[in-house]
Amino acid sequence: MSDQEVADFVAEQRVVVCGTTGPHGWPHLMPLWYVVREGQIWAWTYAKSQKARNLERDDRATLQIEDGERYEELRGLMIEAHTVIHRVTEDVARLGQEIYERYGVGALGDEFMDAVRAQAVKRVALQFVPARVASWDHRKLQGRY
């Protein structure tokens, strides 16, 4: 995919699978909701989650976003990234607000934002800084495999 096709694909999809290295060396894969900020994927998670603990130990993550049902429709993106963990509560709350706005969750009024801030105290923001990107789009193969 071209850079523009990658950007469009990331903007239209809804779930990224985040792969980290677990405490015993096994891959740990978890789905995340996300937003895009300046071309980078950002997500939030509980600070005590296994993925957060894995990323504290080793900042490398592999992200995958995919789409398609049949082989000739498959397209996707794999990003090898270094992760920056943000812990400032207001920054985490702003990210939570962006995520909820993107996914249409909650009323986003003052009362809802109080609930987001209450969650932000227990969460961290994950900024995935791409090191390498690979993409594929089987729709472009036009039946030639």
C-alpha positions as a Markdown table, in Angstrom:
| # | Residue | x | y | z |
|---|---|---|---|---|
| 1 | Met | 0.0 | 0.0 | 0.0 |
| 2 | Ser | 1.1 | 3.6 | -0.6 |
| 3 | Asp | 1.6 | 5.9 | 2.4 |
| 4 | Gln | -1.8 | 7.5 | 1.7 |
| 5 | Glu | -3.5 | 4.1 | 1.4 |
| 6 | Val | -1.9 | 3.1 | 4.7 |
| 7 | Ala | -3.1 | 6.3 | 6.4 |
| 8 | Asp | -6.6 | 5.8 | 5.0 |
| 9 | Phe | -6.7 | 2.1 | 6.1 |
| 10 | Val | -5.6 | 2.9 | 9.6 |
| 11 | Ala | -8.2 | 5.7 | 9.9 |
| 12 | Glu | -11.1 | 3.5 | 8.7 |
| 13 | Gln | -10.3 | 0.4 | 10.8 |
| 14 | Arg | -11.4 | 0.0 | 14.4 |
| 15 | Val | -9.1 | -2.5 | 16.2 |
| 16 | Val | -5.4 | -3.0 | 16.4 |
| 17 | Val | -3.9 | -6.2 | 17.7 |
| 18 | Cys | -0.9 | -5.3 | 19.9 |
| 19 | Gly | 1.8 | -8.0 | 20.3 |
| 20 | Thr | 4.3 | -7.7 | 23.2 |
| 21 | Thr | 6.7 | -10.2 | 24.8 |
| 22 | Gly | 5.3 | -11.8 | 27.8 |
| 23 | Pro | 7.3 | -12.5 | 31.0 |
| 24 | His | 8.1 | -16.0 | 29.9 |
| 25 | Gly | 9.1 | -15.0 | 26.3 |
| 26 | Trp | 5.8 | -16.0 | 24.7 |
| 27 | Pro | 4.0 | -13.5 | 22.4 |
| 28 | His | 1.2 | -11.7 | 24.2 |
| 29 | Leu | -1.5 | -10.5 | 21.8 |
| 30 | Met | -4.3 | -8.2 | 22.7 |
| 31 | Pro | -6.8 | -6.0 | 20.8 |
| 32 | Leu | -7.0 | -2.3 | 21.4 |
| 33 | Trp | -9.1 | 0.6 | 20.4 |
| 34 | Tyr | -6.9 | 3.4 | 19.1 |
| 35 | Val | -6.6 | 6.9 | 17.7 |
| 36 | Val | -4.1 | 8.3 | 15.2 |
| 37 | Arg | -2.0 | 11.3 | 16.3 |
| 38 | Glu | 0.4 | 12.8 | 13.7 |
| 39 | Gly | 0.6 | 9.4 | 11.9 |
| 40 | Gln | 1.2 | 7.4 | 15.1 |
| 41 | Ile | -1.2 | 4.9 | 16.8 |
| 42 | Trp | -2.1 | 5.8 | 20.4 |
| 43 | Ala | -4.1 | 3.6 | 22.8 |
| 44 | Trp | -4.7 | 3.3 | 26.5 |
| 45 | Thr | -4.7 | 0.4 | 28.8 |
| 46 | Tyr | -4.7 | -0.3 | 32.6 |
| 47 | Ala | -1.3 | 0.4 | 34.1 |
| 48 | Lys | -1.4 | -3.0 | 35.8 |
| 49 | Ser | -2.3 | -4.9 | 32.6 |
| 50 | Gln | 0.0 | -7.6 | 31.3 |
| 51 | Lys | 0.7 | -5.6 | 28.1 |
| 52 | Ala | 1.7 | -2.5 | 30.1 |
| 53 | Arg | 4.0 | -4.5 | 32.3 |
| 54 | Asn | 5.5 | -6.2 | 29.2 |
| 55 | Leu | 6.1 | -2.8 | 27.6 |
| 56 | Glu | 7.7 | -1.4 | 30.7 |
| 57 | Arg | 10.2 | -4.3 | 30.5 |
| 58 | Asp | 10.7 | -4.2 | 26.7 |
| 59 | Asp | 9.3 | -1.2 | 24.7 |
| 60 | Arg | 9.0 | -3.2 | 21.5 |
| 61 | Ala | 5.5 | -3.9 | 20.1 |
| 62 | Thr | 4.2 | -5.4 | 16.9 |
| 63 | Leu | 0.9 | -4.0 | 15.8 |
| 64 | Gln | -1.4 | -5.6 | 13.2 |
| 65 | Ile | -4.5 | -4.2 | 11.6 |
| 66 | Glu | -6.3 | -6.4 | 9.1 |
| 67 | Asp | -9.4 | -6.6 | 7.0 |
| 68 | Gly | -11.0 | -9.0 | 4.5 |
| 69 | Glu | -12.9 | -12.3 | 4.6 |
| 70 | Arg | -11.7 | -14.1 | 1.5 |
| 71 | Tyr | -8.1 | -14.5 | 0.4 |
| 72 | Glu | -8.5 | -12.1 | -2.5 |
| 73 | Glu | -9.8 | -9.4 | -0.2 |
| 74 | Leu | -7.2 | -9.6 | 2.5 |
| 75 | Arg | -5.3 | -6.4 | 3.3 |
| 76 | Gly | -3.5 | -5.3 | 6.3 |
| 77 | Leu | -0.6 | -3.6 | 8.0 |
| 78 | Met | 2.1 | -4.7 | 10.5 |
| 79 | Ile | 4.0 | -2.0 | 12.4 |
| 80 | Glu | 7.1 | -2.8 | 14.5 |
| 81 | Ala | 7.2 | 0.0 | 17.0 |
| 82 | His | 8.9 | 1.3 | 20.1 |
| 83 | Thr | 6.3 | 2.3 | 22.8 |
| 84 | Val | 6.4 | 5.4 | 24.9 |
| 85 | Ile | 4.3 | 5.1 | 28.0 |
| 86 | His | 2.7 | 8.3 | 29.2 |
| 87 | Arg | 1.5 | 8.5 | 32.8 |
| 88 | Val | 0.3 | 12.1 | 33.4 |
| 89 | Thr | -3.3 | 11.7 | 34.3 |
| 90 | Glu | -4.6 | 14.7 | 32.3 |
| 91 | Asp | -2.8 | 13.5 | 29.2 |
| 92 | Val | -4.2 | 10.0 | 29.7 |
| 93 | Ala | -7.7 | 11.5 | 30.2 |
| 94 | Arg | -7.4 | 13.5 | 27.0 |
| 95 | Leu | -6.5 | 10.4 | 25.1 |
| 96 | Gly | -9.4 | 8.5 | 26.7 |
| 97 | Gln | -11.7 | 11.3 | 25.5 |
| 98 | Glu | -10.4 | 11.0 | 22.0 |
| 99 | Ile | -10.8 | 7.3 | 21.9 |
| 100 | Tyr | -14.4 | 7.5 | 23.3 |
| 101 | Glu | -15.2 | 10.2 | 20.7 |
| 102 | Arg | -13.9 | 8.1 | 17.9 |
| 103 | Tyr | -15.8 | 5.0 | 19.0 |
| 104 | Gly | -19.0 | 6.9 | 19.9 |
| 105 | Val | -19.0 | 5.9 | 23.6 |
| 106 | Gly | -20.8 | 8.0 | 26.2 |
| 107 | Ala | -22.3 | 11.4 | 26.2 |
| 108 | Leu | -19.0 | 13.2 | 26.6 |
| 109 | Gly | -20.5 | 15.9 | 28.9 |
| 110 | Asp | -18.9 | 17.0 | 32.2 |
| 111 | Glu | -20.3 | 13.9 | 34.1 |
| 112 | Phe | -18.9 | 11.5 | 31.5 |
| 113 | Met | -15.5 | 13.3 | 31.5 |
| 114 | Asp | -15.4 | 12.9 | 35.3 |
| 115 | Ala | -15.7 | 9.1 | 34.7 |
| 116 | Val | -13.0 | 9.2 | 32.0 |
| 117 | Arg | -10.7 | 11.1 | 34.4 |
| 118 | Ala | -11.4 | 8.5 | 37.2 |
| 119 | Gln | -10.4 | 5.8 | 34.7 |
| 120 | Ala | -7.3 | 7.7 | 33.6 |
| 121 | Val | -5.8 | 7.6 | 37.1 |
| 122 | Lys | -5.6 | 3.8 | 36.7 |
| 123 | Arg | -4.5 | 3.8 | 33.0 |
| 124 | Val | -1.5 | 4.7 | 30.9 |
| 125 | Ala | -1.4 | 6.1 | 27.3 |
| 126 | Leu | 0.6 | 4.1 | 24.8 |
| 127 | Gln | 2.3 | 5.9 | 22.0 |
| 128 | Phe | 3.6 | 3.5 | 19.3 |
| 129 | Val | 6.5 | 5.0 | 17.4 |
| 130 | Pro | 7.0 | 3.1 | 14.1 |
| 131 | Ala | 10.4 | 1.6 | 13.4 |
| 132 | Arg | 9.2 | -0.5 | 10.4 |
| 133 | Val | 6.0 | -0.9 | 8.5 |
| 134 | Ala | 4.8 | -3.7 | 6.2 |
| 135 | Ser | 1.5 | -3.7 | 4.3 |
| 136 | Trp | -0.4 | -5.9 | 2.0 |
| 137 | Asp | -3.5 | -5.6 | -0.2 |
| 138 | His | -4.6 | -8.8 | -2.0 |
| 139 | Arg | -7.3 | -6.8 | -3.8 |
| 140 | Lys | -4.4 | -5.5 | -6.0 |
| 141 | Leu | -3.4 | -9.0 | -7.1 |
| 142 | Gln | -6.5 | -9.3 | -9.4 |
| 143 | Gly | -6.6 | -13.0 | -9.0 |
| 144 | Arg | -2.9 | -13.5 | -9.7 |
| 145 | Tyr | -1.3 | -15.3 | -6.8 |
